[in-house]
Amino acid sequence: MFGEVVAELLGMNRTDMRVLVELAPLAFETAVRVYEPIAEGFKDQISAYSDKELALILAFFQRGRIFHDEQLERVRGMLRAKHGKDPE
């Protein structure tokens, strides 16, 4: 709501509004210390698989995501039917 009001006041389309977020140096350094070993370990793990195997794994997770989204919508529909509104 707030973004729509600001966009209207500025005579802009809300989708044209952008925000640039930058990490403070300490936050960036902390993130690197935490996540760089994870990224390196992940690269070591996937290097053991062929492109064909990775494509199969990717397809599995993509289908799983679609299934999950469908089930989530089913459960939300049950809650809407029971409570007469979208779950929060």
C-alpha positions, -999 to 999 in steps of 0.1 A, spaced: 0 0 0 27 25 10 47 18 -22 16 24 -43 10 57 -26 46 69 -30 45 58 -67 13 77 -73 27 108 -56 59 106 -77 39 99 -109 56 66 -114 45 30 -120 52 10 -89 71 -16 -109 95 12 -120 106 18 -84 139 2 -74 158 1 -42 196 -6 -40 207 -23 -9 244 -26 0 259 -46 28 281 -27 53 317 -39 51 315 -58 83 283 -76 73 299 -85 39 331 -99 56 309 -119 80 288 -133 51 320 -143 32 334 -161 63 302 -179 68 292 -188 33 324 -191 13 333 -225 28 298 -237 21 301 -226 -16 335 -243 -19 322 -275 -3 292 -275 -26 314 -271 -57 335 -301 -45 303 -321 -40 288 -314 -75 321 -319 -93 316 -357 -87 285 -357 -109 282 -356 -147 261 -330 -165 235 -356 -172 233 -366 -135 231 -329 -125 203 -324 -150 184 -354 -135 189 -340 -99 177 -305 -111 146 -320 -128 138 -339 -96 139 -308 -74 119 -288 -100 92 -314 -100 93 -315 -62 89 -278 -61 58 -279 -83 44 -307 -62 50 -287 -30 33 -256 -45 3 -276 -55 0 -292 -21 4 -259 -4 -24 -244 -25 -46 -274 -17 -41 -269 20 -47 -232 17 -79 -240 -1 -90 -262 28 -83 -234 52 -102 -209 30 -132 -232 29 -131 -237 67 -124 -201 77 -138 -181 47 -106 -162 41 -70 -167 31 -47 -180 58 -22 -156 71 
